[in-house]
Amino acid sequence: MKKTDLRCYARVVENLRICTDHYRLVLQEDRLPRVTKPGQFVNIRINTREDLLLRRPFSVALVKPEKSRFEVIYRVVGKGTAAMTELEPGDTVDLLGPLGTGFNIPENAGNCLLLGGGCGVAPLWAVADKLYGTGSKMIAMLGFQSAEHVFGEDVFRGYGAHTVVTTDDGSYGVKGFITQELEKVMSQQIDRIYICGPTPMLKAASSILEKSKAECQVSLEARMGCGFGVCLSCVVSVRKEGNIEKQRVCSEGPVFRLKDILLDDET
Amino acid sequence: MMKPDLTTHLCGIKMANPIVTASGTSGYGEEFSQFYDLKAFGAFTVKSVFLEKRQGNPTPRIAECASGILNSIGIPSNGVRHFIQEGLPVLRRYQVPVIVSIAGTSIDDFPKIAAILDKEDGISAIELNISCPNLEAGGCSFGADPEVSGRIVRRVKSATRLPLIAKLTPNVTDITEIARSVEANGADAVSLINTIGGMAIDIDTRKPKLANIFGGLSGPAIKPVGIKMVWQVYNTVSIPIVGIGGVMTWEDAIEYILAGATAVGVGTALFRDPWVVFDILKGMYRYLEQKGFNRLEDIKGKVKLPQPLQNSR
């Protein structure tokens, strides 16, 4: 039987702060960039802190197989991510990946809308990268708290996406939530929507998109133990054949169809 | 000199090595079998099987603490019949002894599940999860009461010919009392410890970090508690012990053997590094080699005390 080896020791190429609380970690390794799909994630071990037992999961933001490189964007939220800011070029990172399901991106994806909030913008980079050059039209809609939290806008523009940015306080781009802008563009013909962001954004998007015929896929964030399916910590309620069942964000997800997940449950 | 031999005998189970999976941390083998052949383990203990299907607890189910993990997963289970149809056939493909952990919401559940499992091939032993602190029934666990623990063992014993391992909870005043009761009622081995009850609060939101409020603590934070209790139980009963609690390295595993364990359970460590079992075994082998011992049996319970043990309790 063929055994998958998810182990990976990647070399840090770059670890730079890109806005007030987000870092862009560029890593070098041969295998992972060749096999990773947009929406999949890696689980990083915090080598410098023995007291932090669990790995930290991050969606892969970009893969560059030709350069043997991939990137993750992380937000500093606790001890683990704070320790990650200390990583320097040349350091080795122990990670498992790629994990989970990715976004379904068919060859002729049509008109695509990429809807991201905060750190959720990161996996959409990979979606834009995949769609680029396929003839699909892209709209990127990105929501942030304020100007100092904005990142990645230039990446979407670089892929030719029509890009809209909102900030809650209006300190950059359009004032308000990104979901308010979403309503405005839904009069256009949209075939597919790729979503990642905080739960309130998902809830707002879900009610706006309820009647939409577009295929909506969402990548969920969850508190994980193992990241490979065994600990059953990261479950979410999912509609399946008329029933509601618990599925693992790390294994059956992190990408789900928006209409299948129950957002009233904690996600 | 002879090469060290890690072969282990545990209540009639012949194991290639002393490392077993700690129940609840390794599912039914499917996940780890993606990475390597399950025969890497001396025995494979599955996640507790209930009589009927159950969902488990709401999320968040896990919170990291200093050198530990607090969890309240709630043991989702598809029930024993589903396990026999779906889980057991997969496990039978591997040359690894299978220990089926069973749990119940009432005392009657235990003998019922055991009787169903008794008819199946490919099971080496039954572990009685009388210690999980997360079960709703009564809040407190069966395993906190020596009389109830003994009664469950006795009833399961009459329902199956399979060897029984009673898994003990550390959330008691005197674990030796429970150990003595399960031994007297026919347990073939004991495994200890299960997780230690705990709670954590997010000071920003002022909410408990777990949806279930309380959880069970595992990981290196609890190892000294496990070592102490294994040593106490080793000095109380004569049935073999599976030492569990915070084993991350081969040194930890050796420590459990020195405290009196025959086999050693690994759980939380597998979440971080599924391949850690190979490092642990390599290290144990080298330790025996360097210290000039042939078998783990030679060092079992051989902690050197400054003075003779006066009162093990």
Interface residues (C-beta under 8 A of the other chain):
Chain A: M1 K3 T4 D5 L6 R7 R45 E50 D51 L52 L53 L54 R55 A222 R223 M224 G225 C226 F228 G229 V230 C231 L232 S233 C234 V235 V236 K246 D265 E266 T267
Chain B: T25 S26 G27 E30 E31 F32 S33 Q34 F35 Y36 D37 Q55 G56 P58 T59 P60 R61 I62 A63 E64 A66 S67 G68 I69 N71 I73 P76 A211 G219 P220 T268 L270 F271 R272 D273 P274 W275
